Amino acid sequence: MVVLVGVAACAPATEPLPGLTASATATETPIPTPTSTPTVDYSNAELGIVFEDDPDLTGAEAEVYHWAAEYETEYWRTLTTNTVSPKFSTIASPEVQALMQQVVDKNVGIQAKIGGVFHVEMREITVDGETARAVACADYRDATFADATRSYTPDEAGFGGTTREELTLARVADQTWVVLTSAISSPC
């Protein structure tokens, strides 16, 4: 069997085809402007944590908000279970983990029972390269407190008013931040 393969070549036309013209024109492609995206609501009704007034953030600020909100969620989980949340091993420094263990040890020692609803507002999120800051305004107005002897109001338990918790974070990987420090200061 013999197979023949033919190749045909066309020579370019020496004269332009009638009625067709072409010329190059430059057009600018618009560059999209980033728009803010509503931050995810990290509230968890089953756990009893409500994030209020979620800001619209993008980029690194949105990442920091995510990790700070995760931290606040695991903080509340730790308080309500009297067990350090295992997630702290991936979202908090060893110093913060040790602080959470101290809180648990104290609460277990007094047979504390904490529940109800914890309200948090994240604000003042700033990023400077690989470090960041965030402020959590913690409001325990709907939280419940008890020990082996009786129940307490948030004021009686030392959780009255809205406290200001200042968090410092460090980027440890692309889009991953760890809480380095947590300090309670003046009211929000």
C-alpha positions in Angstrom: 0.0 0.0 0.0 1.3 3.4 -0.9 0.1 6.5 0.8 0.5 9.8 -0.9 0.6 13.0 1.2 0.3 16.2 -0.6 1.1 19.6 0.7 -0.4 22.7 -0.9 1.0 26.1 -0.5 -0.7 29.3 -1.3 1.3 32.3 -2.4 0.3 35.6 -0.8 -1.9 37.9 -2.9 0.1 40.6 -4.4 -2.8 43.0 -4.3 -5.2 43.6 -1.4 -8.6 42.2 -1.7 -11.2 44.8 -2.6 -13.2 46.3 0.3 -10.9 45.0 3.1 -8.6 47.2 5.1 -6.8 46.6 8.3 -4.9 48.9 10.6 -3.6 48.4 14.1 -5.4 50.4 16.8 -4.3 50.5 20.4 -6.9 50.1 23.1 -6.4 50.4 26.8 -7.5 47.4 28.9 -9.0 48.7 32.1 -7.3 47.5 35.3 -9.9 46.3 37.8 -10.0 48.2 41.0 -10.2 46.0 44.1 -13.5 46.3 45.9 -14.1 45.5 49.5 -15.8 42.2 50.2 -18.0 41.7 53.2 -16.1 39.8 55.8 -17.3 36.4 56.7 -19.6 36.3 59.8 -17.9 33.9 62.2 -20.8 33.9 64.7 -21.6 30.5 66.0 -25.1 30.1 67.6 -24.3 26.6 68.9 -21.2 27.8 70.7 -22.7 31.1 71.8 -20.5 33.6 70.1 -21.7 36.6 68.1 -19.4 38.8 66.0 -20.9 42.2 65.6 -20.4 45.0 63.1 -18.2 43.0 60.8 -16.0 45.3 58.7 -15.5 45.1 54.9 -11.9 44.1 54.4 -9.7 42.9 51.6 -6.2 41.3 51.3 -4.1 40.9 54.4 -6.5 42.8 56.6 -9.2 40.2 55.8 -6.7 37.4 56.6 -5.9 39.0 60.0 -9.6 39.4 60.7 -10.1 35.7 60.0 -7.3 34.5 62.3 -8.3 37.0 65.1 -11.9 35.8 64.8 -10.7 32.2 65.0 -8.8 33.1 68.1 -11.8 34.7 69.8 -13.9 31.7 68.9 -11.4 29.2 70.4 -11.0 31.5 73.5 -14.8 31.3 74.1 -14.8 27.5 73.4 -12.0 27.2 76.0 -14.0 29.2 78.6 -17.2 27.2 78.1 -15.5 23.7 78.1 -12.8 24.3 80.7 -10.4 22.6 78.2 -7.8 24.4 76.1 -9.0 24.2 72.5 -6.7 22.0 70.5 -6.9 24.6 67.7 -4.7 26.9 69.8 -1.7 24.8 68.8 -2.0 26.1 65.3 -3.4 29.6 65.8 -1.5 30.9 68.8 2.0 31.2 70.1 3.3 28.9 72.9 3.0 31.9 75.3 -0.7 32.4 74.5 -1.3 28.6 74.8 0.3 28.7 78.2 -2.0 31.6 79.2 -5.1 29.7 78.1 -3.9 26.7 80.2 -3.6 29.0 83.2 -7.2 30.2 82.6 -8.5 26.6 82.4 -6.5 25.5 85.5 -8.0 28.4 87.5 -11.5 27.8 86.3 -11.3 24.0 86.9 -10.0 24.8 90.4 -13.0 26.9 91.3 -15.4 24.6 89.4 -16.4 27.5 87.1 -19.2 27.0 84.6 -19.3 29.7 81.8 -21.9 29.8 79.1 -24.5 32.0 77.5 -23.6 34.3 74.6 -20.3 36.2 74.1 -20.4 39.3 71.9 -17.2 40.4 70.0 -16.5 43.3 67.7 -13.2 43.2 65.8 -11.7 46.6 65.0 -8.5 48.5 64.4 -7.0 45.8 62.1 -3.7 47.0 60.8 -1.0 45.1 58.9 2.6 46.1 58.6 4.4 43.6 56.4 4.6 40.3 58.3 3.1 41.6 61.6 -0.4 42.8 62.4 -2.6 44.2 65.2 -6.3 43.7 65.9 -8.5 44.8 68.7 -11.3 42.6 70.0 -14.0 44.4 72.0 -15.4 41.7 74.2 -18.8 42.0 75.7 -20.0 39.4 78.2 -23.4 41.0 78.9 -25.3 37.8 77.9 -22.8 35.4 79.3 -23.5 33.2 82.4 -21.1 32.5 85.2 -21.3 30.0 88.1 -19.1 28.0 90.4 -19.9 25.2 92.9 -21.7 27.5 95.2 -23.8 29.9 93.1 -24.4 31.9 89.9 -22.9 35.3 89.2 -23.7 38.3 87.0 -21.0 39.3 84.5 -20.2 42.2 86.8 -19.9 40.0 89.9 -17.6 37.6 87.9 -15.3 40.4 86.8 -16.6 40.5 83.2 -18.7 43.6 83.4 -18.6 46.2 80.6 -16.8 45.8 77.3 -13.1 45.0 77.6 -10.5 45.8 75.0 -8.3 42.9 74.0 -5.2 43.9 71.9 -3.9 41.1 69.7 -0.6 41.0 67.9 -0.2 38.5 65.0 2.6 37.3 62.8 2.3 35.9 59.3 3.7 32.3 59.3 2.7 31.2 55.8 0.8 32.6 52.9 -2.5 33.8 54.2 -1.9 32.2 57.7 -1.4 34.3 60.8 -0.7 33.3 64.4 -1.7 35.3 67.5 1.6 36.1 69.3 0.2 38.1 72.2 -3.2 38.9 73.8 -3.4 41.8 76.3 -6.5 43.1 78.1 -6.5 46.9 78.5 -8.9 49.8 78.9 -12.5 49.4 78.0 -13.4 49.6 74.3 
